[in-house]
Amino acid sequence: MTYAFANIKNNNAVKMQPSLPRATYLALLLDAQKEAPVIGRTRLDKLLFLVQMRAVVELRIGIATDDYHFRSWWFGPFTEEIIDDLVALQTVGMVEVIGEDEETQEFRISEKGHLALENIRRMNLIPMPLLEQIEKIKSRYNRMNLEDLMRSVYNDYPQFTERSRIRDSLM
């Protein structure tokens, strides 16, 4: 865990606020509604994009030292960083990826990942509004069919659709 200096003064001392790795957002997304996996890599990308935009950017309740750097790509907002973080979490046994086909892959938090997040929660390192927002996003958007999810993302964030190959069919 790294620490970032916060501009919070208490008895004339500057407190250090713990900062978690960016992959924590991915783990929290998969842990929300633990029994409901995320199916398909495009869905995973769009759900994590919504977490970043709605929680980290708009509500300013980020916890990581770094954010995802989404850009407009063939199917809307995209970043390779999600795959990097997914592989890292899978390597340490925190996430399970079932299947090879990008459209049908199943992404789940492992028991080890769930327990690690429980420890972080107990240490009060994750603000309740962030957990609530992630839960709300997964609850609402994970059950949508992929086309409706994409349409929602495209309509809410058109600046991330400029290079999209499917923009005209969704907007």
Residue pairs with C-beta under 8 A, 6 or more apart in sequence:
1 18
1 19
1 20
2 18
2 19
2 65
3 16
3 17
3 18
3 19
4 16
4 17
4 18
4 19
4 65
5 14
5 16
5 17
6 14
6 15
6 16
6 17
7 14
8 14
8 15
8 17
9 15
18 125
19 63
19 64
19 65
20 63
20 64
20 65
20 120
20 125
20 126
21 64
21 65
21 85
22 64
22 65
22 66
22 67
22 68
22 81
22 85
23 85
23 88
23 89
24 63
24 64
24 120
24 126
25 48
25 51
25 52
25 56
25 63
25 64
25 68
25 134
26 48
26 82
26 85
26 86
26 89
26 95
27 89
27 94
27 95
27 109
27 113
27 116
27 117
28 51
28 117
28 126
28 130
28 131
28 134
29 38
29 47
29 48
29 51
29 134
29 137
29 138
30 37
30 38
30 95
30 107
30 108
30 109
30 113
31 109
31 113
31 114
31 117
32 131
32 134
32 135
32 137
32 138
32 139
33 135
33 138
33 139
33 142
34 108
34 109
34 114
36 138
36 142
36 143
37 98
37 106
37 107
37 108
38 44
38 47
38 106
38 107
38 108
38 138
38 142
39 104
39 105
39 106
39 107
40 102
40 103
40 104
40 105
40 146
41 83
41 102
41 103
41 105
42 75
42 102
42 103
42 146
42 150
43 142
43 146
43 149
44 82
44 86
44 107
45 75
45 77
45 78
45 79
45 82
46 76
46 77
46 141
46 149
46 150
46 153
47 137
47 138
47 141
47 142
47 149
48 68
48 82
49 68
49 70
49 76
49 77
49 153
49 157
49 160
50 137
50 141
50 153
51 133
51 134
51 137
52 67
52 68
52 70
53 156
53 157
54 133
54 137
55 61
55 62
55 129
55 130
55 133
55 134
55 137
56 62
56 64
56 67
57 67
59 129
59 133
61 127
61 129
61 130
61 133
62 130
63 125
63 126
63 127
63 130
68 79
68 81
68 82
69 79
69 81
70 77
70 78
70 79
70 160
71 77
71 78
71 79
71 160
72 78
72 159
72 160
72 161
72 162
72 163
72 164
73 163
73 164
74 163
74 164
74 165
74 166
75 150
75 164
75 165
75 166
76 150
76 153
76 154
76 157
76 160
76 161
76 164
76 166
76 167
77 153
77 157
77 160
77 161
86 95
86 97
86 107
89 95
89 113
90 96
90 97
92 112
93 110
93 112
93 113
94 109
94 110
94 112
94 113
94 116
95 107
95 108
95 109
95 110
95 113
96 106
96 107
96 108
96 109
96 110
97 105
97 106
97 107
98 105
98 106
98 108
99 105
99 106
109 117
117 126
120 126
121 131
141 149
141 152
144 152
147 170
150 166
150 170
151 170
151 171
153 160
154 161
154 164
154 167
154 170
154 171
155 170
155 171
158 171
161 167
161 170
161 171
164 170
